Amino acid sequence: MPFQSSAPKTAPFPASQTADADARALPATARLALGPLGDSASPAALERLSKALADLAALRREIAIPILHEAVAAMHADRHMEGAELCLKALAIDDRIGVAWHILAICREKANDFTTALRCYDTALQLSPDEPEIANDLGRLAIQMGFKELAEKLFLAYLEKVPNSVPGANNLACAQRDLLRFDDAIDTIRQAINANPESALLWNTLASILAERGDVAQSVQFFDEALRLKPDFNSCRYNRGGARMSLGDPVGALADCEAALPGVALESERAMMNLARSTMLLSAGRVAEGWDAYEARFDPHYIDVTHFMIDRPQWTPDSDLRGKHLLLMGEQGLGDEILFANIVPDLLDAVGPEGTLTLAVEHRLVPLFARSFPAAVVGPHGTLRVDHHTVRAPRFMDAEAMETVDLWAPMASPLRRFRRNLGDFPDRRAGFLTPDPARVAFWRAELAALGPAPKVGVIWKSLVMESARVRFYSPFDRWAPVLQTPGAVMVNLQYGESGEEIARARAELGVELWTPPGIDLKNDLDDLTALCAALDVVIGPATATTNLAAAGGAALWLISTPGAWPRLGTDRYPWYPQARLFTPREHNAWEPLMADIGAALAEAITKHSFSGT
């Protein structure tokens, strides 16, 4: 039976996707190394392509074959643009050569033109249905682009053709992990390990699945086993460093990461590891080094890199800002924009009254930032997804306005100059954002109508709950000791879908979570900041909402994790001095943590005080 492509046959992947300014750029975080296995341009892969060309030569396609051999030679030399041009030349002679489309797909993938690569892989698979490696390459690319269900289908089809393939089982398990189907992923990888107990790759993947499910301590044991079997397994050593980071051991994490880096061949993995190294430095309290290293988020090989469409000189730490016009671009996720805005007062001082500071921020933040920083010019940035890459620009500025800009910087970059040690963080206990006073008064009146009991705002999850993030948030059913605290009114601050949890709280815990009327908790961020300021305390993990609450001066009880890098090696949150931190005694130990928070809340209610640490 011929090998069939699971991909749609009619150009299902648009060349570009556009979004308005509320589109979210990914936070600059590092992923696990060695997800779906394989490099489409590895020596072994190129050798397979050369053999396929030799087989084609026997079919008397003499004119195109020498050109394709040149294309493979160009790929060997990492000249992927040249390889693509040669493929197109060969396809102009004969567009029914499946291996030519496969080579072209690899060249376009290496050039980060993912959409074209997908179409070329799909065409190659249709023309060469008996070549399973095309499906494997297509599946890996699909995962990179976020098409996880498609990737799973392709890996399943690959395993039907190559049933005992270790890479195939590994890749299928990685797709299932990324779909948050951890039990399926573990079943897939355990069956493969039973058949291949000496495979370091499979032990590494099992460990990665356990780590992302939240069983981080156990994962370290399996990373150790993989390294025992293959001591030079650099990707595994990096992954073990990530697990150590989650367990609150940034020094051990840094040692693993730095030991792994010299042996990494793939530029994309090296970029990811360099970014991870920066957060490990920050988590270890090496703040100045960490911010310098954090510029790795702009390495073009980093898979989640944001490209800025700004044709002006870029700020550097030695730039003279006095009297200049500085454009500061919000970057990464919404919570990051709020967190990094801690630096804005310093930049206003630096440009001085003769200078200009322009802030390009997420459009939902514009009213709040304009009120908070009246000396600055504030407008929305715009975000586009071009071939599955994030591109951002200050959409409110025309060409004439851009000509007045002397320097521009992503919002986190000036931390390299203004936050080089913990002493550089000012004690702004009242926050650095200014909620609307009229709306604060409105919400205080609304809350007062609920009775005299303290009003406690709660949020329990992020809108983005992918495999790399889900382990940092307590399951809702662990919140019972907090929600059932006597003498408090619980106020729902959860944006996105929360109806199921609210119904469960009512039915299972006997707790009514009051949802404020007339406010969109996801989009009305100015009003949300005012609501948080009117509450007695806000409790939750690091989200846009908890960042808004603290930046607006509200009392915040922040549910942190042992390896959270914004703590900068401390037991507090330097960004928000008024925040009180609650951290699990060990990773994923949510039940005792929530019991601690519930006990602290009961004590605070008795004392009528929610501030302080």
LINLINUR-V818821 format. One record per backbone hydrogen bond with DSSP energy under -1.0 kcal/mol. CO is the residue of the C=O (numbers start at 0). NH is the residue of the N-H. Records with the same first field share a line. If there is no record, write none. Layout:
CO = NH + NH
This chain:
16 = 384
19 = 22
26 = 28
38 = 41
41 = 45
42 = 46
43 = 47
44 = 48
45 = 49
46 = 50
47 = 51
48 = 52
49 = 53
50 = 54
51 = 55
52 = 56
53 = 57
55 = 58
56 = 59
60 = 64
63 = 67
64 = 68
65 = 69
66 = 70
67 = 71
68 = 72
69 = 73
70 = 74
71 = 75
72 = 76
73 = 78
74 = 77
78 = 82
79 = 83
80 = 84
81 = 85
82 = 86
83 = 87
84 = 88
85 = 89
86 = 90
87 = 91
89 = 93
96 = 100
97 = 101
98 = 102
99 = 103
100 = 104
101 = 105
102 = 106
103 = 107
104 = 108
105 = 109
106 = 110
107 = 112
108 = 111
111 = 113
112 = 116
113 = 117
114 = 118
115 = 119
116 = 120
117 = 121
118 = 122
119 = 123
120 = 124
121 = 125
122 = 126
123 = 127
127 = 130
130 = 133
131 = 135
132 = 136
133 = 137
134 = 138
135 = 139
136 = 140
137 = 141
138 = 142
139 = 143
140 = 144
141 = 146
142 = 145
145 = 147
146 = 150
147 = 151
148 = 152
149 = 153
150 = 154
151 = 155
152 = 156
153 = 157
154 = 158
155 = 159
156 = 160
157 = 161
161 = 164
164 = 168
165 = 169
166 = 170
167 = 171
168 = 172
169 = 173
170 = 174
171 = 175
172 = 176
173 = 177
174 = 178
175 = 180
176 = 179
179 = 181
180 = 184
181 = 185
182 = 186
183 = 187
184 = 188
185 = 189
186 = 190
187 = 191
188 = 192
189 = 193
190 = 194
191 = 195
195 = 198
198 = 202
199 = 203
200 = 204
201 = 205
202 = 206
203 = 207
204 = 208
205 = 209
206 = 210
207 = 211
208 = 212
209 = 214
213 = 215
214 = 218
215 = 219
217 = 221
218 = 222
219 = 223
220 = 224
221 = 225
222 = 226
223 = 227
224 = 228
225 = 229
229 = 232
231 = 233
232 = 236
233 = 237
234 = 238
235 = 239
236 = 240
237 = 241
238 = 242
239 = 243
240 = 244
241 = 245
242 = 246
243 = 248
244 = 247
248 = 252
249 = 253
250 = 254
251 = 255
252 = 256
253 = 257
254 = 258
255 = 259
256 = 260
259 = 262
260 = 263
265 = 269
266 = 270
267 = 271
268 = 272
269 = 273
270 = 274
271 = 275
272 = 276
273 = 277
274 = 278
275 = 279
276 = 280
277 = 281
278 = 282
279 = 283
280 = 285
281 = 284
284 = 286
285 = 289
286 = 290
287 = 291
288 = 292
289 = 293
291 = 294
292 = 295
293 = 296
294 = 297
295 = 298
298 = 301
301 = 304
306 = 391
307 = 309
312 = 407
315 = 318
320 = 323
323 = 355
324 = 405 + 406
325 = 357
326 = 408
327 = 359
328 = 410
332 = 336
333 = 337
334 = 338
335 = 339
338 = 341
339 = 342
340 = 343
342 = 346
343 = 347
344 = 348
345 = 349
346 = 350
347 = 351
350 = 322
351 = 354
355 = 325
356 = 376
357 = 327
358 = 378
359 = 329
360 = 380
361 = 364
364 = 368
365 = 369
366 = 370
367 = 371
368 = 372
372 = 375
376 = 358
378 = 360
379 = 395
381 = 392
383 = 390
384 = 16
385 = 388
388 = 385
389 = 306
390 = 383
391 = 308
392 = 381 + 394
393 = 396
397 = 401
398 = 402
400 = 403
401 = 404
406 = 326
407 = 314
408 = 328
409 = 412
411 = 414
412 = 415
413 = 416 + 417
414 = 418
420 = 423
421 = 424
425 = 427
426 = 428
427 = 430
435 = 439
436 = 440
437 = 441
438 = 442
439 = 443
440 = 444
441 = 445
442 = 446
443 = 447
444 = 448
446 = 449
447 = 450
453 = 488
454 = 535 + 536
455 = 490
456 = 538
457 = 492
465 = 468 + 469
468 = 471
469 = 472
474 = 477
475 = 478
478 = 481 + 482
479 = 483
481 = 484
488 = 455
489 = 513
490 = 457
497 = 501
498 = 502
499 = 503
500 = 504
501 = 505
502 = 506
503 = 507
504 = 510
513 = 491
519 = 523
522 = 524
523 = 527
524 = 528
525 = 529
526 = 530
527 = 531
528 = 532
529 = 533
536 = 456
537 = 556
538 = 458
539 = 558
542 = 546
543 = 547
544 = 548
545 = 549
546 = 550
547 = 551
548 = 553
549 = 552
550 = 431 + 432
554 = 537
555 = 579
556 = 539
557 = 581
560 = 563
563 = 566
564 = 567
566 = 569
572 = 575
575 = 578
579 = 557
581 = 559
585 = 588
587 = 589
588 = 592
589 = 593
590 = 594
591 = 595
592 = 596
593 = 597
594 = 598
595 = 599
596 = 600
597 = 601
598 = 602
599 = 603
600 = 604
601 = 605
602 = 606
603 = 607 + 608
